[in-house]
Amino acid sequence: MGAICVTLFLLAVFVALIYVFLVWNFNYWSNRGIKTAKSWPLVGSFPSMFTQKRIAIYDIEDIYLKYKRTENFVGVINTRLPQLLVLSPEYAHKIFVSNFSSFHDNEISKFVSQKVDKILANNPFALTGNAWKRKRAEITPGLTANRVGAVYPGTQSVCRQFVDYIKRQQLMASSEGLNAKDICLCYTTEVVADCVLGISAKSFTDNPTPLVGMIKRVFEQSFAFKFFTMIANIWPPIRKFFTVGFFAKDVEEFFFDLMQKCIDLRRQDPKLQDRADFLNYMLLHLQDKKGLYTPELVSHTVSILTDGFGTTALVLAHTLLLLARYPEEQRKLREELGNSNVTFEKLSELPFLDACINETLRLIPPLLSGRKIVTESYDFVNKNGVRVRVEPGDAIIVPVYSFHHDPEYYDEPEEFKPERFLEINGGVRKYRDQGVFFGFGDGPRICPGMRFALTQMKAALVEILQNFNIKINPKTRKDNVLEDTYFMASLKNGIWLNFETIQ
């Protein structure tokens, strides 16, 4: 009996120690005069990250709505790590733009290792300090307007194939219509493969290459990576001797093997070296002139590939969704586009097309929240005058989704109203300067592939709107509730559309 009592006592002590360990930091912010959102052991302030019953951005939205009237920022607990949630657009703008040097790096960098995650570790989004500056300086010249314009005829060719593909699919479609996410991913796969690598993925055929299937897997964030980030937040030292890759190993190997084959093909065929695409820029400018090693070159190009596939496809699918829901806006856009060929130069002279894309990025932003790492000490001042200093290594969260949906900054925020982004109403700069629009991020770390992504989307929208009247299929939900577990913003239960050919 005595042994049992001792065992139970030791067990109780062990459980108590675990509990104390998990809640040890819960008073971190309140001890400094900062309000802290309600938190629970193990899950912290964001229980949805673990229950998976809704996407975690809604936890941030709840905190934002509760405190935004009285606070400029509020403390939150990520598992057991204290972080600061910024509620003020003015501070959001400072973090991304005017005080960028104090918030230089993205939080994802803490969970990425060069040894196990060659793709993400070499993506500018995850790089830090001088490595980020060097990588961005190498990539950006390959994505100038001139280079994007040079591959635009290829983009238009893929767009025409895309239209033919939609027509064939619509003829075979069931009463559920077409899956907009799938067909848009087929399009971005084909156009990126063509414009970046100079190959065809055969996305619009009955026998696509393995590239199509692998691209879908790129954006299936593994449970192992999610579990690792949770453990790393509970016990940060684990990152020093153990980490988990964001991408599955066979997916990573596939893309590196594909890139090596494309590079070898370019070296062997002089005719292919005349293409004004991204791969030739990487080969001729970075490798031949600057001595860039092949593994680095492969990492650069794979980063562009993975960025260009999924994110662009989702934004394009959501734009089609919203245009289908709002037929009057669709009519206005079709009227602006006309029936003639739209050149690359003309593409930048279509304000309502720009407005429709920006409004989509506002309603369903790929970047749901900005998660930054403090790189230089910085003082925040709350509305009650309390000052708090954050130090290098601290994490700051910017609630992008909440700013985008706040009626204080956007009239009828749940409605699709592209005209709010027209120049006559202040344009997109008005909202960026206010710190309430982050469609592609903002500041020095704004998405380097933004011009290429926009060109892809615009070219596709031109061809689709000139050929089809888009309508909502009844299978598609009527609200904008997001998928519960996907790490990017994506309409829950899918986007199902009907495409009626314009005679």
C-alpha positions as CSV (number, residue, x, y, z in Angstrom):
1,M,0.0,0.0,0.0
2,G,2.8,2.3,0.8
3,A,4.5,1.7,-2.5
4,I,1.3,2.5,-4.3
5,C,1.0,5.8,-2.4
6,V,4.5,6.8,-3.3
7,T,4.0,5.9,-6.9
8,L,0.8,8.0,-7.0
9,F,2.5,10.9,-5.3
10,L,5.5,10.8,-7.7
11,L,3.0,10.7,-10.6
12,A,1.1,13.7,-9.3
13,V,4.4,15.6,-8.8
14,F,5.4,14.7,-12.4
15,V,2.0,15.8,-13.8
16,A,2.2,19.0,-11.7
17,L,5.7,19.8,-13.1
18,I,4.5,19.3,-16.7
19,Y,1.6,21.6,-16.0
20,V,3.9,24.3,-14.5
21,F,6.3,23.9,-17.4
22,L,3.4,24.4,-20.0
23,V,2.0,27.5,-18.3
24,W,5.2,29.0,-17.0
25,N,5.2,31.8,-19.6
26,F,1.5,32.6,-19.4
27,N,2.1,35.7,-17.3
28,Y,5.0,36.9,-19.4
29,W,3.1,39.8,-20.9
30,S,0.8,40.6,-18.0
31,N,3.9,41.0,-15.8
32,R,5.0,43.7,-18.2
33,G,1.6,45.5,-18.1
34,I,0.3,44.0,-21.4
35,K,-3.0,42.2,-21.6
36,T,-2.8,38.6,-22.6
37,A,-5.4,36.6,-24.6
38,K,-6.9,33.6,-22.9
39,S,-4.7,30.6,-23.1
40,W,-4.8,26.9,-22.3
41,P,-2.0,24.4,-21.4
42,L,-0.3,22.9,-24.5
43,V,-2.5,24.8,-27.1
44,G,-1.8,28.3,-25.8
45,S,-4.0,31.0,-27.4
46,F,-4.7,29.1,-30.6
47,P,-6.5,25.9,-29.8
48,S,-7.7,25.4,-33.4
49,M,-4.1,24.6,-34.4
50,F,-4.6,21.3,-32.5
51,T,-8.4,20.7,-32.6
52,Q,-8.3,21.2,-36.4
53,K,-12.0,22.1,-36.2
54,R,-11.4,25.4,-38.0
55,I,-8.4,27.2,-39.5
56,A,-6.3,28.9,-36.8
57,I,-6.7,32.3,-38.3
58,Y,-10.2,32.4,-36.8
59,D,-8.6,32.2,-33.3
60,I,-6.5,35.3,-34.2
61,E,-9.7,37.0,-35.5
62,D,-11.5,36.4,-32.2
63,I,-8.6,37.9,-30.2
64,Y,-8.4,40.9,-32.7
65,L,-12.1,41.7,-32.3
66,K,-12.0,41.5,-28.5
67,Y,-9.0,43.8,-28.0
68,K,-8.6,46.1,-31.1
69,R,-10.7,48.9,-29.6
70,T,-8.6,49.2,-26.4
71,E,-5.1,48.0,-27.3
72,N,-2.5,48.5,-30.0
73,F,-1.1,45.1,-29.3
74,V,-1.9,42.1,-27.0
75,G,0.1,39.2,-25.7
76,V,-0.6,35.7,-27.0
77,I,0.9,32.3,-26.3
78,N,1.9,30.0,-29.1
79,T,1.8,26.6,-27.4
80,R,3.9,28.0,-24.6
81,L,6.0,30.7,-26.3
82,P,4.9,34.3,-25.6
83,Q,4.4,36.3,-28.8
84,L,2.9,39.8,-29.5
85,L,-0.2,40.2,-31.7
86,V,-0.2,43.6,-33.3
87,L,-3.7,45.2,-33.5
88,S,-2.8,48.6,-35.0
89,P,-2.4,49.1,-38.8
90,E,0.1,51.8,-38.1
91,Y,2.4,49.3,-36.3
92,A,1.7,46.7,-39.1
93,H,3.0,49.2,-41.7
94,K,6.0,50.0,-39.6
95,I,6.8,46.3,-39.2
96,F,6.6,45.5,-42.9
97,V,7.9,48.8,-44.3
98,S,9.2,51.8,-42.3
99,N,10.9,49.9,-39.5
100,F,11.7,46.9,-41.6
101,S,15.2,46.5,-40.2
102,S,13.8,45.7,-36.8
103,F,11.6,42.9,-38.2
104,H,13.8,41.7,-41.0
105,D,13.1,37.9,-40.9
106,N,10.1,35.6,-41.1
107,E,9.3,33.2,-38.2
108,I,9.3,30.2,-40.6
109,S,13.1,30.5,-40.6
110,K,13.2,29.1,-37.1
111,F,11.8,25.8,-38.3
112,V,13.8,25.3,-41.5
113,S,17.1,23.5,-41.9
114,Q,19.4,23.5,-45.0
115,K,20.2,19.8,-44.3
116,V,16.6,18.5,-44.5
117,D,14.7,21.1,-46.5
118,K,16.6,22.2,-49.5
119,I,13.6,23.8,-51.3
120,L,12.1,25.9,-48.5
121,A,15.5,26.6,-46.9
122,N,16.6,28.4,-50.2
123,N,13.3,30.2,-50.7
124,P,13.6,34.0,-50.0
125,F,10.6,33.8,-47.7
126,A,12.5,31.6,-45.3
127,L,16.0,33.1,-45.6
128,T,17.4,35.5,-43.1
129,G,19.8,38.4,-42.9
130,N,22.4,38.7,-45.7
131,A,21.5,35.4,-47.2
132,W,18.0,36.8,-48.0
133,K,19.5,39.9,-49.5
134,R,21.9,37.9,-51.7
135,K,19.2,35.5,-52.9
136,R,16.7,38.2,-53.6
137,A,19.3,40.2,-55.5
138,E,20.0,37.1,-57.6
139,I,16.4,36.2,-58.4
140,T,14.8,39.6,-58.9
141,P,16.6,40.5,-62.2
142,G,15.2,37.3,-63.7
143,L,11.6,38.5,-63.0
144,T,11.7,42.0,-64.5
145,A,8.9,43.3,-66.7
146,N,11.1,42.8,-69.8
147,R,11.7,39.1,-69.0
148,V,8.0,38.5,-68.0
149,G,7.0,40.2,-71.2
150,A,9.4,38.1,-73.3
151,V,7.7,34.9,-72.2
152,Y,4.2,36.4,-72.5
153,P,3.5,34.9,-76.0
154,G,4.1,31.5,-74.4
155,T,1.7,32.4,-71.6
156,Q,-1.0,33.4,-74.1
157,S,-0.5,30.1,-76.0
158,V,-1.0,28.2,-72.7
159,C,-4.1,30.3,-72.0
160,R,-5.7,29.3,-75.4
161,Q,-5.0,25.6,-74.5
162,F,-6.6,26.3,-71.1
163,V,-9.8,27.6,-72.8
164,D,-10.0,24.5,-75.0
165,Y,-9.4,22.3,-72.0
166,I,-12.3,24.0,-70.1
167,K,-14.6,23.5,-73.1
168,R,-13.7,19.8,-73.2
169,Q,-14.1,19.4,-69.5
170,Q,-17.4,21.3,-69.4
171,L,-18.9,18.9,-72.0
172,M,-18.0,15.9,-69.8
173,A,-18.9,17.7,-66.5
174,S,-21.5,16.3,-64.2
175,S,-24.1,18.4,-62.5
176,E,-21.4,19.4,-60.0
177,G,-19.6,21.5,-62.6
178,L,-15.9,21.9,-62.8
179,N,-13.5,22.0,-59.8
180,A,-11.9,25.4,-60.2
181,K,-9.0,24.7,-58.0
182,D,-8.0,21.7,-60.0
183,I,-8.3,23.3,-63.4
184,C,-6.5,26.4,-62.3
185,L,-3.6,24.3,-60.9
186,C,-3.4,22.6,-64.3
187,Y,-3.1,26.0,-65.9
188,T,-0.4,27.4,-63.5
189,T,1.5,24.1,-63.8
190,E,1.6,24.4,-67.6
191,V,2.4,28.0,-67.8
192,V,5.1,27.9,-65.1
193,A,6.6,24.8,-66.6
194,D,6.7,26.5,-70.0
195,C,7.8,30.0,-68.9
196,V,10.4,28.9,-66.3
197,L,11.7,25.6,-67.6
198,G,10.7,25.5,-71.3
199,I,8.9,22.2,-71.0
200,S,5.3,21.0,-71.2
201,A,3.7,19.2,-68.2
202,K,0.9,18.0,-70.6
203,S,-1.5,19.3,-67.9
204,F,-4.4,19.6,-70.4
205,T,-4.1,16.0,-71.7
206,D,-5.4,12.7,-70.4
207,N,-1.9,11.6,-69.7
208,P,-0.2,14.5,-67.7
209,T,3.4,14.1,-66.7
210,P,4.3,13.2,-63.1
211,L,4.9,16.9,-62.5
212,V,1.2,17.6,-62.1
213,G,0.7,15.0,-59.3
214,M,3.9,16.2,-57.5
215,I,2.8,19.8,-57.6
216,K,-0.4,18.8,-55.7
217,R,1.8,17.1,-53.1
218,V,4.0,20.2,-52.7
219,F,1.2,21.9,-50.8
220,E,0.1,19.0,-48.6
221,Q,1.9,20.1,-45.4
222,S,2.9,17.0,-43.6
223,F,1.6,16.1,-40.1
224,A,5.2,15.5,-39.1
225,F,6.1,19.1,-39.9
226,K,3.1,20.4,-37.9
227,F,4.0,18.2,-35.0
228,F,7.6,19.3,-35.1
229,T,6.6,23.0,-35.0
230,M,4.4,22.3,-31.9
231,I,7.3,20.5,-30.1
232,A,9.7,23.2,-31.1
233,N,7.4,25.8,-29.6
234,I,7.2,23.8,-26.4
235,W,10.9,23.2,-26.2
236,P,12.9,25.4,-28.6
237,P,16.3,23.8,-28.0
238,I,15.1,20.8,-30.0
239,R,15.8,22.8,-33.2
240,K,19.5,22.6,-32.5
241,F,19.8,18.8,-33.1
242,F,16.5,17.7,-34.8
243,T,14.2,19.1,-37.5
244,V,11.6,17.9,-40.0
245,G,11.3,18.9,-43.6
246,F,8.3,20.8,-44.9
247,F,8.3,18.9,-48.1
248,A,8.2,15.1,-48.4
249,K,11.6,13.7,-49.3
250,D,10.5,12.1,-52.6
251,V,8.8,15.3,-53.7
252,E,12.0,17.2,-53.0
253,E,14.1,14.7,-54.9
254,F,11.7,14.7,-57.9
255,F,12.0,18.5,-58.3
256,F,15.8,18.5,-58.0
257,D,16.0,15.6,-60.5
258,L,13.7,17.5,-62.9
259,M,15.7,20.7,-62.6
260,Q,19.0,18.8,-63.3
261,K,17.6,17.2,-66.4
262,C,16.3,20.6,-67.7
263,I,19.7,22.2,-67.1
264,D,21.5,19.3,-68.9
265,L,19.1,19.7,-71.8
266,R,19.8,23.4,-72.1
267,R,23.6,22.7,-72.1
268,Q,23.2,20.1,-74.8
269,D,20.9,22.0,-77.2
270,P,22.1,25.5,-78.2
271,K,18.7,26.4,-79.7
272,L,17.1,26.2,-76.3
273,Q,19.6,28.7,-75.0
274,D,17.9,31.4,-77.1
275,R,14.8,31.3,-74.9
276,A,14.2,34.4,-72.8
277,D,13.0,32.4,-69.8
278,F,13.9,32.2,-66.2
279,L,16.1,29.1,-66.5
280,N,18.3,30.7,-69.1
281,Y,18.7,33.7,-67.0
282,M,19.8,31.5,-64.1
283,L,22.2,29.5,-66.3
284,L,23.7,32.3,-68.4
285,H,23.8,35.1,-65.8
286,L,24.2,33.4,-62.5
287,Q,26.1,30.2,-63.2
288,D,28.2,31.2,-66.2
289,K,29.0,34.8,-65.1
290,K,28.9,34.6,-61.3
291,G,29.9,31.0,-60.8
292,L,26.8,29.9,-59.0
293,Y,27.0,26.2,-58.1
294,T,24.4,23.9,-59.7
295,P,22.7,23.0,-56.3
296,E,22.2,26.7,-55.6
297,L,20.8,27.3,-59.1
298,V,18.5,24.3,-58.7
299,S,17.3,25.7,-55.4
300,H,16.6,29.1,-56.8
301,T,14.6,27.8,-59.7
302,V,12.6,25.3,-57.6
303,S,11.7,28.1,-55.3
304,I,10.2,30.0,-58.2
305,L,8.4,26.9,-59.4
306,T,6.8,26.0,-56.0
307,D,5.8,29.7,-55.4
308,G,4.3,30.0,-58.9
309,F,2.2,26.8,-58.9
310,G,-0.1,26.7,-55.8
311,T,-0.5,30.2,-54.6
312,T,-1.3,31.6,-58.1
313,A,-3.7,28.8,-58.8
314,L,-5.6,29.5,-55.6
315,V,-5.9,33.2,-56.2
316,L,-7.0,32.6,-59.8
317,A,-9.7,30.1,-58.6
318,H,-11.0,32.5,-56.0
319,T,-11.1,35.4,-58.5
320,L,-13.3,33.2,-60.8
321,L,-15.4,32.3,-57.8
322,L,-16.1,35.9,-56.9
323,L,-16.8,37.0,-60.5
324,A,-19.3,34.1,-60.7
325,R,-21.0,35.2,-57.5
326,Y,-21.2,38.8,-58.7
327,P,-22.4,38.7,-62.3
328,E,-22.5,42.5,-62.6
329,E,-18.8,42.8,-61.7
330,Q,-18.1,40.1,-64.2
331,R,-20.0,42.0,-66.9
332,K,-18.0,45.2,-66.1
333,L,-14.7,43.3,-66.4
334,R,-15.7,41.6,-69.7
335,E,-16.6,45.0,-71.0
336,E,-13.2,46.4,-70.1
337,L,-11.4,43.5,-71.7
338,G,-13.3,43.6,-75.0
339,N,-12.9,40.9,-77.6
340,S,-9.6,41.7,-79.2
341,N,-6.1,40.3,-78.4
342,V,-4.7,41.8,-75.2
343,T,-1.0,42.5,-75.5
344,F,1.5,42.5,-72.6
345,E,1.6,46.3,-72.7
346,K,-2.2,46.5,-72.7
347,L,-2.4,44.1,-69.7
348,S,-1.1,46.8,-67.4
349,E,-3.7,49.3,-68.6
350,L,-6.8,47.4,-67.3
351,P,-7.7,49.1,-64.0
352,F,-10.8,47.0,-63.3
353,L,-8.9,43.8,-63.9
354,D,-6.3,44.9,-61.3
355,A,-9.1,45.9,-58.9
356,C,-10.8,42.5,-59.2
357,I,-7.5,40.7,-58.4
358,N,-6.7,43.0,-55.5
359,E,-10.2,42.6,-54.1
360,T,-9.8,38.8,-54.2
361,L,-6.5,39.1,-52.4
362,R,-8.2,41.2,-49.8
363,L,-11.2,38.8,-49.2
364,I,-9.2,35.6,-49.4
365,P,-5.5,36.5,-48.9
366,P,-2.9,33.8,-49.4
367,L,-0.9,35.5,-46.5
368,L,-3.4,35.1,-43.7
369,S,-1.0,36.5,-41.1
370,G,2.5,37.9,-41.1
371,R,4.8,36.2,-38.6
372,K,8.0,38.2,-38.1
373,I,11.1,37.7,-35.9
374,V,12.5,40.8,-34.1
375,T,16.0,41.5,-35.4
376,E,16.7,44.8,-33.6
377,S,15.3,46.0,-30.3
378,Y,12.1,47.9,-30.7
379,D,9.7,49.8,-28.4
380,F,5.9,49.4,-28.8
381,V,3.6,51.9,-27.0
382,N,0.0,50.8,-26.2
383,K,-3.1,53.0,-26.2
384,N,-2.8,53.5,-22.4
385,G,0.8,54.7,-22.7
386,V,2.4,51.4,-21.5
387,R,5.7,50.9,-23.3
388,V,7.1,47.4,-24.0
389,R,10.4,46.6,-25.6
390,V,10.8,43.5,-27.8
391,E,14.2,42.0,-28.3
392,P,15.9,40.0,-31.1
393,G,14.4,36.6,-31.4
394,D,10.9,37.6,-30.2
395,A,8.0,36.8,-32.5
396,I,5.4,39.3,-33.8
397,I,2.1,38.4,-35.5
398,V,0.4,40.8,-37.9
399,P,-3.3,39.7,-38.4
400,V,-3.5,40.3,-42.1
401,Y,-6.9,38.6,-42.5
402,S,-8.4,40.6,-39.7
403,F,-7.3,44.0,-41.2
404,H,-8.6,42.9,-44.6
405,H,-12.1,42.1,-43.1
406,D,-12.4,45.1,-40.7
407,P,-15.4,47.4,-41.5
408,E,-13.4,50.2,-40.0
409,Y,-11.2,50.1,-43.0
410,Y,-13.3,48.5,-45.7
411,D,-17.0,49.3,-46.2
412,E,-19.0,46.1,-46.3
413,P,-15.9,44.0,-46.0
414,E,-17.6,40.6,-46.8
415,E,-18.8,41.9,-50.1
416,F,-16.8,41.7,-53.4
417,K,-16.4,45.4,-54.3
418,P,-13.5,45.8,-56.8
419,E,-14.2,49.5,-57.3
420,R,-12.7,50.2,-53.8
421,F,-9.3,49.6,-55.4
422,L,-9.7,51.9,-58.4
423,E,-7.4,54.9,-58.6
424,I,-10.4,57.3,-58.4
425,N,-11.0,55.9,-54.9
426,G,-7.3,56.0,-53.8
427,G,-6.2,52.7,-55.4
428,V,-4.3,49.9,-53.7
429,R,-1.6,52.4,-52.4
430,K,-4.2,54.0,-50.2
431,Y,-4.7,50.7,-48.3
432,R,-1.1,49.8,-48.3
433,D,-0.1,53.1,-46.8
434,Q,-2.7,52.6,-44.1
435,G,-1.3,49.2,-43.2
436,V,-4.5,47.3,-44.0
437,F,-3.6,45.6,-47.3
438,F,-1.0,42.9,-47.7
439,G,-2.1,41.0,-50.8
440,F,1.5,40.1,-51.7
441,G,3.0,41.2,-48.4
442,D,4.6,44.7,-48.4
443,G,7.9,46.4,-48.0
444,P,11.3,45.1,-48.9
445,R,10.1,41.4,-48.5
446,I,7.1,41.8,-50.8
447,C,6.7,38.7,-53.0
448,P,9.6,38.9,-55.6
449,G,7.5,36.9,-58.1
450,M,4.5,39.3,-57.9
451,R,4.8,40.6,-61.4
452,F,5.0,37.1,-62.9
453,A,2.1,35.8,-60.8
454,L,-0.1,38.8,-61.8
455,T,0.7,38.3,-65.5
456,Q,-0.3,34.6,-65.3
457,M,-3.6,35.5,-63.6
458,K,-4.4,38.4,-65.8
459,A,-3.7,36.5,-69.0
460,A,-5.9,33.6,-67.9
461,L,-8.8,35.9,-66.8
462,V,-8.7,37.7,-70.2
463,E,-9.0,34.4,-72.1
464,I,-11.7,33.0,-69.8
465,L,-13.8,36.1,-69.7
466,Q,-13.6,36.5,-73.5
467,N,-14.9,33.0,-74.0
468,F,-17.1,32.1,-71.1
469,N,-19.8,33.3,-68.8
470,I,-18.9,32.0,-65.4
471,K,-21.6,30.8,-63.0
472,I,-21.7,29.3,-59.5
473,N,-22.5,25.7,-59.2
474,P,-25.0,24.9,-56.4
475,K,-22.3,22.6,-54.8
476,T,-20.2,25.7,-53.9
477,R,-20.9,27.2,-50.5
478,K,-22.3,30.8,-50.4
479,D,-20.0,32.2,-47.7
480,N,-16.2,32.6,-47.5
481,V,-15.4,30.1,-44.7
482,L,-11.9,28.7,-45.1
483,E,-10.7,25.1,-45.1
484,D,-10.0,23.9,-41.6
485,T,-6.5,22.4,-42.0
486,Y,-5.0,23.9,-45.2
487,F,-2.1,26.3,-44.4
488,M,-3.1,28.8,-47.1
489,A,-6.5,30.4,-47.5
490,S,-8.8,28.2,-49.5
491,L,-12.6,28.1,-49.7
492,K,-13.9,25.2,-47.6
493,N,-15.4,22.2,-49.6
494,G,-14.0,23.5,-52.9
495,I,-15.0,25.8,-55.7
496,W,-17.3,24.3,-58.3
497,L,-18.2,26.4,-61.3
498,N,-20.1,26.2,-64.6
499,F,-18.6,27.7,-67.8
500,E,-21.1,28.7,-70.5
501,T,-19.5,29.3,-73.8
502,I,-20.1,32.8,-75.2
503,Q,-21.4,32.6,-78.8
